[in-house]
Amino acid sequence: MSIAGTAWLHDPDVQEQAPHRATPQVNSRLDHSKGKKPIRQRTDDSRASKASSRNIGLSASRDLASNTMARNRHPGSSIEASPRPYAELRTQDLLHYIQNRPHTIFATKVKFFLLSIALCHTCIPETNDAGDVSFQSSSPDEQALVRAAQELGYVVVDRQALTITIKSFPSGSGGEPYSEIYQIMDIVEFSSTRKRMSIVVRFPDNRICIFCKGADSMIIQKLRLQTLALEQAMKVEQRVSKRKSLEAQEAIRRHSEQRTRKDSMTRSSFSLQRHSLGGIPRPSMAAQRLQPIRDELEDWLRDRETDVDQVPRDYVSELYSPRPSTTLASRHLPLSPAERPSFQSAGEQPEDLVDESLVVDDSAVFERCFQHINDFASEGLRTLLYGHRFLGEEEYISWRKIFLDASTSLVDRQELVEKAGDLIEQDLELTGATAIEDKLQKGVPEAIEKLRRANIKLWMLTGDKRETAINIGHSCRLIKDYSAITILDHEAGDVNQRMASAILDISRGEVAHSVIVIDGHTLGLLEADAAARRLFVDLVILVDSVICCRASPSQKAWLVRAIRKKVKNAVTLAIGDGANDIAMIQEAHVGIGITGKEGLQAARTSDYSIAQFRFLLRLLLVHGRWNYIRTCKYVLSTFWKEMLFYLTQALFQRYAGYTGTSLYESWSLSMFNTLFTSLPVIFMGIFEKDLAPSTLLAIPELYTLGHRNGGFNISIYAGWVFMASSEAMLVYFLMLGLYGQAIFTNGSDLFSMGDLTFTACIIVIASKIQFIEVHNKSITCAIAMFLSIGGWFLWNIILSALYSNNVIYDVKDGLLGRFGRNALWWLTLLVIVFSVWAFEIAVRCLKRLWVESDVEVFQELEKDPVIRQRLQEAADGEGRSSPGHLSRRPSEWVEETRAGMRDVPRTAEDQKMREGEVEELLNRPRVMFAERSAHVSDGVRRRQQSESEDKDEKVVDAQMRSRDTEDERDKGHAVSPRERRSFDVHEMLKRGFGTVRRSLDVG
C-alpha cells in the first residue's frame, strides 16, 4: 500500500507460515545432502491463483544487482521481487511508528487511510462463538482489503443496513479497544463502466464524508488537484516508457548475441579455460586453477538468472523518481527480515523512518504514489486508488435528491445513477493506494522463466476476463515489464491491420518480447474468416507468448490443433486443472493434469498427473531429457552391437568362400540378443542419467538438445556405424591373425575361433555400454556386466558338458577340455578386448579435444564441489541470493557449511536450551559486548561441539580454522579466538530463532 508517498508491505499470513515451513525444508535438505549444506529458509507460496487469501502492497523500486533482488523477494510471495534496491518497509514498522508518534501529520493520514479501507466496501462481517470475525463478500479483493484493515487495527465488527461499527486499537493490539458507529448514507455501486465505487458515511461527530476507490485512471480525473496529478502521472509514464525502451534494447542486444554464437552456453563462454577442464577430476589440482572457470560460470548463470529489466546506473536518477522516505529508511532498515534492527523489540524508532516534510508536498506525494502504482501494476498486482472529500450538509441534501430520483427511475436507471455519482465524486483528496496480489502456486514465475530459457513457448488460455488475465500474466512473468502487448479486440476494430503490423515489427527484430492478448469473441470471429485465421496463426507462431481470455473449451482445443497442423515439427503440451481443460489436454501431443481444487477430471484424462505447476520443470527438464537421452542411446547402442557382431560374420565369409557357413554355433547365435546382450542396453535405457538433476534444472538451455535432434541424427548414427565397423575389423582380424592362423597351436578349429570372437564381442559390448557410455556408474552396471559376461561363460560350460550333436561344430569339451586350456586363446581374447578399449578411448579423447559438446563440459564441471553446490542452489531457486558464490575459497564454503549445521537444533530439548540461553543473555544488563559475547560463545560452542560434532568434523574444523588463521596472518592481521567466538554469537543473535524470532516480529 502507498500512503503519503511511502510504500508498505502487508503480509502477516506469509510471516506466520514461514517459520513452520522452515523445519521441513531443513530436514529434507539434510536428508538429501547428509548434513553438509548450509541451511537456508526457502520461500513458499500458497496454492491457487483464485484464493481469497492475498497479500497487500509492495513498493518495487527498480535498480540493480542480483543479490539485492533475491534478498528483496518477499518470503512466501509469488511475485518476483524487483531487481532494484529498496528498503522493505512492512506494516509492522508502520504500526510502531504511528503508535509512538500518533499526532504527526503522517500518522493522521495513515489512520484515515486505514479507516477508508474499513468503510469503503460491501463486505458483511460474521462473528463466531469464539469471537473471531470473518467476512463474506462477492469480491475476494474487497475481502482481502477489509482483512488487512482488521490486521492493522481497524476491525469491522458489525454491519447493518444503515450503520457500520468499527473497533480500533489506538494504543496497539494489547490496548483497550475503541468502538465507533458510522452511519451509511448512500452507496454508489461499482460498475465496469465507472470502474470505481463510492460510499457516503456520517462520522460520529456528524461530519459527512465520501470515500471513493477505483482504477487510478478514473480517480486521478476526480482529484481536487487534477492538473498537478495528471502532470506528475505523465512524468512517471515518460520515465517508465524510456526505461522500458532501454530494457527492450538490452533484451534485443542479448538475443542477438545469443543468436550469433554457435553455442551460447559453453563453446564460447568456456573456451578460454578449455585446457583446464581436464584437470578438474585430479585431486592434486589447486583451487586457483579452477577459479577462472568458476568465475566465468558464475557470470554466465547470473546473466541468465537476471532479467534485462535493469538500466545503467547513469540513468537511474533520470528514469526513476527518488524516494526520500525509502532512501532515508534504507540506512536503518536492512533488506532481510532476519536482519531487522533492535528497535522493533526495544520500542525504539529511527527518527527519519518517514520524512514528514514529504507528507505536505502534494507534488512529491503524487509523483511517488503514481510511481508506486506503476511498480505494483508491473509486478501483476491489482491496484486501487483511494480518494475522499468532506461534504457540507446542504451539498449532500441537494445531491441526495438527485441520486434518489436516479435510483427510482424506470428509464435509463443505470445511466442516471452513474451521472449522479459523477456529480458527487469531484474535488477528491488523495488518500492512498493499494495493490493486491493473486497468490500463485509456489515457484510458478520461476518455472515459467526456466521453461522460456529452455526454448519453450508458453501460452495461457483462460476463461478469466482480460484485465485479470493480464494481471496474472504479469504475476507469473509471462508478461515482462518491457513486453510489447498487442491486444486484439473486435470492438476496437482493425484487427487484421494490427496483426499485420505486429508481424512486420517482429520480423524486423524491433520487439524484444511480444505478447498477444485476444478474447474468446474475437477469436471466434477469426475462426470464421479464413484469411484472418491464417494471419492469426502466422502471428501467434512468431510471438513469445499468447494470452487468450474468455476462451471456451472448444476454442482452447482449436488453438492447440491449429499449431499442430501449422508447425509440423512442433510438439505441443497442454496443462490444466479443470474439466474445461479436458478438450485442450486431449488435443495436445502431451497432456498434463493438475490435481487440486478444480477436481480430478483433468488429471484422469491426461497422460501425466502432477500436484503443482512447478513440478512441470522436473518432469520436462529432468525426466523428459533423461528419457530422450535413454531412448537415443538405446537405439544407437542396439544398432552398434548388431553391426559389431554380425560384421565379424560377414568378414568371415570371405575366408569361407561365401558359402554361408556360420562362424558361430547355431544355439549360441540364437541366444545372442536374448540372453547375452539384452541387459546392457536395457539397463542403460532405464538408468542412464547423463547429467545431475540440479544441473539440468539450473541450466534449462540443456533441454534444447532434443529440439536440435542433438541426441540422434544422421551424423551421430554415422559415427556409431564407423565405430562398429572399425571395432568389428579389430576383433575379427586380431582373432584371425593371433589365433586362427597361428602355426604353433593345434586347437584353432572353427568352433574355437567362433567362440573366441563371440566372447570378445560379448565383453566389448557389455563393457562399452555399461562403463564407457553410461555416465552415472552404479551397482546396476556391475549387475548387467556380471549377468551378460558370466551368463555367456556359464552357457559355454553347459554346452561343453551337455552338447550332443557334435557334427558341424566340435562343441563337446571345448571350453573345459580343448581351447579352454590353451593359453593362446585367452591371451588373444585379452589382446582383442584391450585393443578395442584403447581404440574407443583414443577416439573419445580426440572427439572431446576437437568437438566438445555441452554435455561433456557440464559433466566435467559437476566434478568440482564448489560448482556443483552453485548449480544446486540455482536449481533450488537460491542462486540469486549470493551472486559471489563461485568466487569464494573452498575453505569459506566448508566454514559456511559447518556454521549452517551448527545453527540447526538437533532436538526440541536442545532448541529450548538454546532459546533459554539467548533470552538470559538478552535480559542481562548492558556491559562490554566483546567480553559478554566471548563468555557466552565459549559455553555455546563447547556445548555444540560436545553434542553435535563427531571426531571427523573436529578435525576438519581445526584444519579450516588453522588455514583461515594462516591466511589472515599472511595479510598482516592477528586472529583472536575471542573475536571469532564473539562474531558467532553476534550472528546467532542477529538471526534469531524460536520464541526470540517471534518476539522480534511481534515487537
N, C-alpha and C positions, 0 to 999 in steps of 0.2 A: 504494500500500500504506500501511497505517496501523500505526505501531509506537510504542507507549508514548505515545499521544496526539498524535503528529506524523505528518502525511501526506507522502508522497513519490511522485514520478512517475518511472517507469522506461520509457524509450522510446529505447533506443540505436539500434534499427533505423531509426527515423524521423530521428534526428540524423545518422546516416551517409548516408542518402539525400538529405537536404535540400540539402547543397552541390551534389550532382550535378544536382539538379533546377533549381537556381537559374539556371544558364547558359542552358538552352533558353528559360526564361521571359524572361530579359533579351533574348535575340535576337529572340524573337517580338514583344516589346513594342517593341523598337527598329524592327523592320521595319514594324510597324503604324503607328507614330507618327513615323517619320523622326527618331528620336532626340531627341524633345523632351519626354519624360515622365520623371519620376523612376523609378529602378529600385527595385522592391520585391520582396522574396522572397515568392513565392507558396507557399501551403500546398498539400500534396499528400497524397493518401491512397492506400493500396494497394487493389487491386481485390479483390472477392469478400467477401461477408458471411460465408462459411463458411471463410475461410482460416485456416490454423493459426497464421500469424504474427500475434501480437496484442500489444497494449500493456497494461502493468500500471499501475494506480494512478490518480491524480488526486484531489486534495482540492478539492472545489468549494466554495469559500467564497462566499456568495451576497449580494452587495451591489452595487450601483450602477454607473454610468457606462459608456457605450458604448465609450469609448476604452479603459478598463481591460478591458472584456470582450473586445475584439479582441486586445489585447496578451497576454492570458492564454490565448488559444487556442493549443493545442499544435501546432507545425508537423507536418503530416502526419497529424494525428489527425482522425478524422471526427466526434469529439464536439464539440458546441457548448460552448465554454467558458462557465463560469458568469459571469453579469453582475456578480457581487460580487467585490471585490478580494481577492486573497490572494497571499502570497509563494510563488512557484512553486519549491518545493524539489525538486530532482532527486536521483536516487540517486547521481550522481557526487559531489554535495556530501556525501551521507551517507557514502560510502566515504572521502572525505577526512577527515571528522570522526572516524570510528571508528579510522582509522589513526593520526591524531595524538593521540587520546585513547582508547587501547584498553582502559583499565582503569576507565572510568566505568560507572556503572550502565546508562546508556542504551546504550553500546557493547555491553555484555554482552547486553542484551535484543535488540539488533539481530542480533548473531551467532547467538543462539539461535533467533530467528525465521527467519533465512535457513537455518539448519540444519534446522528443522522443514519448510520448503518442500522442501528437498533430500531429506528422508527420507519424508515422508508422501505417497506416490504409488504408482502401479503402472507407471511408465514403464520401458522397457528401453533402456539406453544401447548404442550401437553406435559403434565406433571404426574409422575408415577408415585407409587406408595412410598418409595424411598426418598422422595423429594427431588429427584433428578428431573431436569427439564429437557424435553426433546421437542423437535419441531417437525411439522408437517407442511409441505409446500409442493406445488406443482412444478416448481423450478428448483433443481438442485443447486444452482448458483446462489439463489436467494437463501437457501438453507445453509450453505457454506458461509455466507456473509454474516447471517444472524448468529451462527455458532461462533464465528470469530469474535463478534462483538461480545458474546457471552463470556468467552475465554479471556477477553480483555477488560472485563469488569462491568459490562452493561448487559444485564440479563433481562430478556423479555419473559416475564413470569406469567402474564395473563393478557389475553386479547379478547375484547368483546366487540360488539358491532360498532360502538362509538368510542371506545377507550382502549388504550394500551398502557399496561403497567410495566414500568422499568425499575429494576432493582440494581443499584450501582454500589460500588465499594470505594468511597473516596480515600479511605485510609489503607487500601490494599485488600487482598483476598482474606487476610486474617482479621480485618477490622469489622466495625459494625456496618451492616448494610443500610442503604438509604433508598426508600421506595418513592416513586413519583408516578402520578397518573396523568397521561396526556390524552386529550380529547381529539378524536379523529373527526375532522370537519368534512373533508372530501378527499376522494382518491381519483386521480386521472390515470386510467389503466394503461399498461404498456401495449403497444401495437407495433407490427412490423413496419408500418409507415412512419410512426412517430419515433421509434427506436429509443424511447425513454418512458419513464413513469414518474408521477408526482404524487405527493401526499401533503395535505394541508392539516396541520395539527395546532391545537391551542395548548400552550405551555401552562404549567401550574400557576405561573404568575400572570396568566391571561394574555400573554403575547401570542400573536398568530404568526406562524412561520410555514413557508412552503419548502419542502425538500424535494429535489429533483435529481434523479440518476438516470444515466443512459450513455449512449455512444458519445465519444469525445467530439466527433464531428457535429453532433447536434447540440451538445451542451455549450460548446465554445461560442456558438452563434447566439446563445441566450445570456451570456455573461454581461455584467454591467460594463466592464472594460473590454468590450468585444474587439475594438480596433487594436488595442495593445495585445490582446490574446492572439488574434489572427496574425499579427506581425511576428510574435515570438514563435508561433506554430510554424509559420513559413520559414523562419530562420532554422528551426530544428529540421524541417523537411529538407531544406537545401543542404545542410551539413550531412544529413543521413544519405541523401541522394549522391553527394560527392563521395562519401565514404564507401557506399555500395559500388559505385563506379570503379573506385580504386581496387576494391576487393575482387570485383569481376575481372578486372585487367590482370590482377595477380593470379586468379584461377586460370584464366586463359593462358598466361605465361607458363604456369606449371603443367597444364595439359599439353601444351606444345612441346615442352621439354621432354615429357614422358613419351610422347609420340615419336620424337626424333631419335630417342635412344632405342637401340635394337633390343636391349633388355634393361628395363628401368630399375630392376631390383638389384642385380648383383654384378653383371658383367662390366658395367661402367662404374658403379659405385664402389665395388670392392676390388677392382682390378689393380689398384696400386699396391695392395698387400697380397697379391696372388701367391707369391713365394712363401709368405708366412703361414698360409693356411695349412700347408703340410706339416708344420711344426706344432700344431695345436695338440695332437694326441701325445706328444712327448712330455713326460712329467718333468724332465730336467729343464724345460724351456722357461726362461724368465718371464715374469708378468709384463715387463716392459715391451717384450716382443709382440704381445697381443694387444697392447693398449691402442695402437693406431686403428686396428680392426674394430675394437670396442667403440672407440670414438666415432668412427665412420658409421657403424651400425646404429649407434645412438642417434646421430644426426638424421640418418635415414628414417628410423622409426618415428622420431619426433616430427619430422617433416610430414609424414603421412597421418600421424595421430592428431596433428594440429590442423584445424581448418584454415582456410585462407582469409577468414574474416578478421584479419589483423592489418592494421595500417602502419605505415612507417611512423617512427616517433616524431618526426618533424611535423606531421600533420595532426597529431593528437589534439593540441590546443585549438587548432582551426576547425577540426571536424567533430569535436565532441565538447559539449559545454562543460566548463569546470564546475565542480560542486564544492563550495566551501565547507559545507557541513560534513560531507563524507571525507573530504580531504583532511579536515581537522581531526575527525574521528579516527582516521587511519593511523594517526600517530599513537593512539591509545588502545584501539581495539585490534587485536590480532585477527588474522583471517581464518584461523582454525578455531572451532568451538572448544576444542580441548585446551587451547592456549588463552582462555579468557583471563582478564586481569582480576586482581583480588577485590576490586571494588564491588563486584557482584555479590560476594559473600560478606564483605565488611560494611556494606552500605555506603561506600564512598563512590562518588561520581566525578568524572573529569569535568572541569568547568566548561570546556568547549566541545562537549559531545554534540551539541546543536548550536549553530550560530543564530542567536536570537535576532541579530540585525537583519538576517535574511527573511525573517517572517513578515516584516513590514514592507519589504521591497516587492511590490506586485510584479514588476518586470522579471526579476530573478525567479520568483515563485512560479510564474507562468512558464518560463523557459525550462526550468528543471522539472516541473510537473509534466510538461509535454514530452520532454526527453525521456522521463521515466515511462510514460505511456508507450512511447515508441519502442523502448527497450523491452517492455512487457510483451507487446504485440510481436516483436521479432522472435521472442522465445516461445510463441504459441499460446500465451495466456490470453484469456478473455478479459478485456479491460472495461471499466465503467468509470465515468467521471461524475462527481457529486457536486451539486450546487444548492444554494439556499438563499432565501430572502425573507425578511420580516415584513409582514403586511399590516397596513393600517385597518382599523375596524371598518371604516366606510368603504375603503377599497375592496375589502373582502366581501362585504354585503352586496355591493353592486355587481361584483363578478359572480357571486354565488347565484344570483337571479339568472344571469345568462347561462350559467352551467346547468342549473336545474331545467331551464327551458330546453336546452340541447339534449339533456338526458331523457326527457319525457317526450321528445319529438317523435312522431310516427314516420317522418320522411327524412331521409339522409341523417339519421341519428349519429352514426359514427363520424361522419364528416363534420357535423356541428359540434360534437364533443371535442374533436381534435382542434377545431378553431377556437373553442372556448379555452382549452388547455393552453393554446399559444398565447392567449391574452394575459394569463397569469404567470406563465413561465418566461418572464422577462426580467432583465437587470439583476441576474443572479450573481451571488458572490461564490467564488471558487472554494469549495470545502475540501476536496481531496480526490484521490483516485484509488481504485482497487484493481487487482488483477487476480484472476482465479485460474488455477492450474488443473487440468484434467489429469488425474493420476494414471499414467500408463503402467503397464506391467514392467517389472524390473528389467532393465537392460534393453528396452526397445530402441531408443535412439542409437545406442552403441551398436546394436545388431544391424540396424539399417545402414549405418555408416560402413561397417565392415563388409556387408553384402555389396554395397556400392563399390568398395575397393576391390572386391572380387569380380568386378565387371558384370554384375547382375543388375539389370534394370528393374526397379520396383514401381508398381502401380498400386493405388489404393482405390478400390471400388467399394463404395459405401452407400448406405441409404440415408445418411445424415444430410442436413441442409448444407448449403455451400459454405456459409461462414464457419460452421462447426468443423467441416471437413478441412478447410484451410488452416484453422487453428490447430487441429490435430496434426496436420502436415508439418506445421512449424514445430510443434512439441516433439515429434518423433524425428525431426531433422530430415524429413522427406523434402521439405522446402527449406532452402538455406536463406540466410539473410540477404545474399546478393542474387538470389534466383530471379530470373525473368519469368513472371507468371502471365500466361495468356489465358484469359477467361473467354470461353466460347458460350455465348448466350444468345438464343434466338431472338429474345426481346430487344437486345441491343442492335441486332441486325449486322449485316456484312460479315457473316460467319466464314464464308468461303474466302473473302478477302483477308481476314485476319489469319486464317490458316496458311494461305499462300505467303503472306508477309512473314509469318513465323518460320516457314520452311526456308525462305531466302536468307533470313538472318542467321539461322543455324548453319546452313550450308556455307555461308561466308565466314563462319567462325567468329561471329561478333557476339555470341551469347556464351557466357561462362557456364551457366546452369539453367536449363529451361524446364519449365513445368507447365503442363496443360491442365486446366480445370474446366470440366464440362458437366452439365447436369443431365439427368435422365431424359427430360423432354427434348432438349436439343439433340441428344444422341439418337433419339427415336426419329427425329426429322432427318438426320444424316443417313440413317439406315435406309430410309425410303428413297433417297436420291443417290443414284449410282455414282455420279461424278463426285459429289460431295463425300460419299463414303470412301472412294479411292483416295481422295485428297486427305481425308482424316486419317486413314490407315498409314499413308506415307508420312504424315506428320508425327503420329504417336510413336513410330519406329525411330524417328530421329531424336526426339526429346529425351531428357534424362528421367523424368517421372510424369505420371499421369494420375490425376485425381478425378474420379468420376463420382459425383454426388447424386443423391436421389435416384440411384440406379436400381432397377428391378432385377430379380434373379436371372431372367432371360437375357437382359442386356449385359450382365456380367459374363454369362456364358458366351454371348455373341462376340464380345471383345476378345476373349481367350481364343475362340475359334478363328477369328479374323487374323490374329497374329500367327497362329499355327499354319494357316494357309498362305499368308503373305511371305513370312520368313521361313523358308524351307528347313534350314538347319537349326532353327531355334528350338530350345527345349523350354516349355512353359511349366510353371509351378503355381498352383493356386492354394492358398491357405485361408481358412475361415473357421469360425466357431459356431455358426448358427445354421438353422435349416435353410435360410435364404441363400446360403453359400454352396449348397449341395450341387446345383447345376454347374456352377463355375468349377468346383473341385473335380467333378466327373469329366468335364470337358478338357481339362489340362492334361499334359503328359504325366505329371506327378501331382497328386492331390494330398494335402496335409490338413488334418482336422485338429482343432484345439479344443480340449475338454475344459469346460468352465461353466459359467452361469447360463450360457445360452443353451445348454443341454449337450447331448451326445450324438445328435443326428449327423453333424458334420464329421465327427470322429469315426462313426460307424461306416460311413460311405467312402472314406478316404483310404489312400494307400498307406499312409503313416499317421499316427496319432501322437501328439505331444501335449504337454500341460501348459507351456508358456511359449510366447513367441521367440524369446531369446534362445530357446533350445534348438531353433532352426539353424543357428550358427554351427553348433556341433554336428547336427545332422548333415549339413551340406559340406562345410569346410573341412570337417574331420572325417566322418564316416563316409560321406559321399566321395571325397577324394581317395580315401583308402580303398573303397570299393572299386573305383576306377583303376587305380594302380594295380590292385589284385587281379582284376579281370584282364588288364593288358598283359601283365606278367604271366598269368596263367596261360593265355593264348599263345604268347611268344615262346614260353618255355615248352609248351606242348609241341609246337612246330619244330622247335630246335631239337628236342630229344628224338623225335621221329626221324628227322633228317640225319642226325648224327648216327643213329643206329642203322637205318636202312641204307645209307650211303656206303657203309662198310660192306654190306651185302652186295651193292651194285659194283663196288670196286673188285670184289672177289670174282664176279662174273667174267672179267677179262682173263683171269687165270684159270677159269673153269670152262673156257671156250664158249661162253654164253649158252651153256646147256640148261641153265635154270637150276643147277644144283645149289642147294641152300648151304650157306656157311654154318648155320645154326641148326641144332636139333629141333625137330618139329614141336615137341611138347614144350620145350623152353621158349621157343619162338611164340607160341600161342599165349604164354603167360607173361610176356614182356610188359604189356600195358596194364594188365590186370593186377599182377602181384608185385612186380618189382619196381616199377617207376610211377605208379599212380600216387602213392603217398607224398613224395616230394612236391609235386606240382599242386596237389590238393591242399597240403599244409600251407604252401606259400599263398595260394588263392584264398585261404581262410585267415591266416595270422599275420600276413605281411603288413608292416607299418613303416613306410619309408621315412617319415618324419614324426616327431613327437606332437601330441595334440596341442601343446602350448605354442609350438612354432607355427602350426597351421592356423591357429586362432589369432596369433599375433601378426602374422603375415598373410592376410587374406589374398594377396596377389598370387600366391602359390596355387590357388584354386583355378586360375586361368589355364593351367596345364591341360585340362580337359577341353577347354574352349579352343585351344590351338591344336588339338589332337597330338599333344606332346608325348603322350604315353604309348600311342600305337599309330604309326603312319608307315608309308612305304619305305622311307629311309631307315627307320628303326627295324622294320621287318627285314630289309636287305642286309643290315648289319648282323642280325641273328642268323640269317641264312649263310652269310660269309663265315661266321664263327663255326657253324655246324659243319660246313663243307671242309674248312681247314682242319678242324679237330677230327673229323672222320678220316681224313687222309693221314693225319698223325697217328691215329690209333691203328689203322689198318697197316700202313707201311712199316711202322715200328714193330708190329706183331710179325709181319711177314719177314722183315729183314733180320730181326734179332732172334726169332724163334722158328718161324715157318721154314726158312731156308738155311737154318743153321746146320752145319755139316758134322758137328761134334755131339749131336744128340739123336736119340733113336725114338723119342716119344712124340714127334711132331706130326701126328695124323690129323685128319680133317676135324674130328670132334675136339681134340685138344686145342687146335687153332681157333675154332669157333668159340669154344668155351673161354679161351683167353680173351678174345675180342669182346664177347658178351660180358665177361666180368669187368673188363676195363670200362666198357660203356656204362654199366650199372654204377660203378664207383664214381665216374666222371659226372654222370647225370645227377646223382644224389648230392655229391659234394658241391657242384656248381650251384645248383638250385637252392640248397639249404644253407650254404656257408659263404657263397660269393654273391648271389643275387639277393638273398634275404638280408635286410638291413638290421632288423631287431632280432638278434640271436637270443634264443630261449631254449628251454628244455624240449620244445616241440621239434626243433631242428635235429637234436640228437635222437629223438624217438624216430623221426622219419628216416634218418640215416641208418639207424640200427635195424629197423624193420625191413628196409629195402635191401641193404647190403647183406645183413645177417640172414634175411629170408632167402636171398639168392644162394648163399653158401649152404644153407640148410637144404634147399632144393637140390643142389648138386650132390650132397651127401645121400639124400633119399634116392636120387636117380642112380648113383653109383652102387647103392646096395640092392635096389629092387628092380632095376631095369631088366626086362626080359627079351625084348625084340632088339637083338644086338647085331642086326644085319647090315644096315646102311651106315650107322654111326657106332663106333666102338665105345659105348657108354659104360658098360659094366666095369666096375672097379676103376673108373677113370680118375676121379679126384682122389679116391682113397688108395689106389694101387699104383697107377702109372704116372701120369703127368703131375699128379699131386705131390709126388715125391721128387720131382725134377726141380732143382734149384733154378735152372734157366727159365722155367715157366714163371716162377714167382718173381725173379729178377726182371724179366721182360714186363710183367704186369706193373711193377713199381716204376720202371722207366717210362712206360706209357702214361701212367697217371700223373707223375711229376712233370712230364713234358707238357701235357695238356694244361696243367695248372700254371706252369711257367708262361705258356703262351697266353692264357687268359689274363694273368696279372700284367704281362707286358702290354697287351692291347689296352687294358683298362688304364694303365698309367699313361700311355700315350694319348688316349682319349681325354683323360682328365687334364693333361697338360695343355692340350691344344683346344679342346672343345668342352669346357667345363660347364655343367648345367647348374641351374638354380638349386635344384635338389641337392646336388653334391656339395655345393657351397654351404648350404644351411646344415647339412649333415655334419660338416666339419665344425661349423660354428657351435652346434649343440654340444660339442665335447668340452667346451670351455664353461666352467661352472658359473662364472660371472655373467656371460652372455645368456646361458640357459636360465638364470634367475631373472634377467631382464625380460626375456621372452615370456616367462611365466607371468610376470607382473603385467605385461602388455596384454596377454591373453585374458587375465582376470579383470582388465579394465583399470589397473592401478599404474599403468606405465607413465601416465602424465603426472603422477603425484611427485615423482622425484626424477627430474629430467637429467640429472647428472650421475645416474647410477653407474654407467659403464666407465666413468672417469675415475672412480674411486679405486683404492688399492684393495687387493683381496683381504688384507688384514682388517680393513674397515668393514668389509662385508661380514667377516666372521664375528667381529666385535658387535656389530649391529644385530646379527642373528642371535648371539648369546644374550645381548641386552633384552631383545624381544622375548626370548624364552624366560628370562628372569622375571619379566613383568606378568607372566601368566600364573595365577594361583592354581596350585595343584588340587586343593580340596576346599570345601566350604569352610572348614575349621581354619585352614591356612589363610584364606581370604579374610575371615573375621579377625584373626590375629593381626594381620597387616593393617586392616582398617582401624583397629584399636590403637596401634602404634602411631599411625598418622594423625588420628584425632587427638591423641595425647600430645603429640608434637605441636599441633595447631593451637592447643589450649595453653601451652606454656607461655610465660612472659617473654617479650621480645628481648633477646640478647644478641651477642655477636653471631651472625649467621654461620660463619665458617666453622666455629667451634661446635655449635649445636648440630649442624648438619653432619660434621665429621663424626661426632659421637653416635648419632642415630644411625648413620650409614654403616658404621662398624658393626653394630648389632644386626642390622638388616642383612648386610652382606654375609655375616657369619651364619645367620640362620638359613639364608637361601642356599649357601654353599653346602651346609650340612644336610639339608633336606632334599634339594633338587639337583645337585651336581654329582655325577659319578667321577671315578678316577680319571677317565679319559678326558672328560670335559675340563677338569682342573689342569691337566697338562696342556691342553690347547689354550686355555685362558692364560696360563702363565707364559706360554710362548708368544701369544698375541700381545700381552702386556709388555713383555720384555722387548718385543720388536718395535712396538709403538714408542717405548721409552727411549730406545736407541735412536729412532727417527727424530724424536724431539731433541735429544742431546746433540745429534748431528747439526741441528739447526741453531744450537746455542741456547736452548731452553732447559730449565730444570723441571722435572716432573715430580710432583709431590703426591704420595698416596693419599694424604688427607684431602688434597684438592680434587683428586679423581673421585673419591667417595662422596665428597660434598656435591659434586656435579650429579652423581647418580641419584641422590636423594632429591636434589632440586628438580631433576627431570621427572621423578616419580610424583612429587607434589604438584608439579605443573600439569601433568596429565590428569591426575585424579582418578578415582575408581570407586565403585560401590556406593555407599552412602555419602562419601565425600563428594563424588561427582554429582550425585543427585542434589546435594545441598548447594553446590555451586550453581547448578542450573536453576534451582528454585530461587536462590538468593539473588 
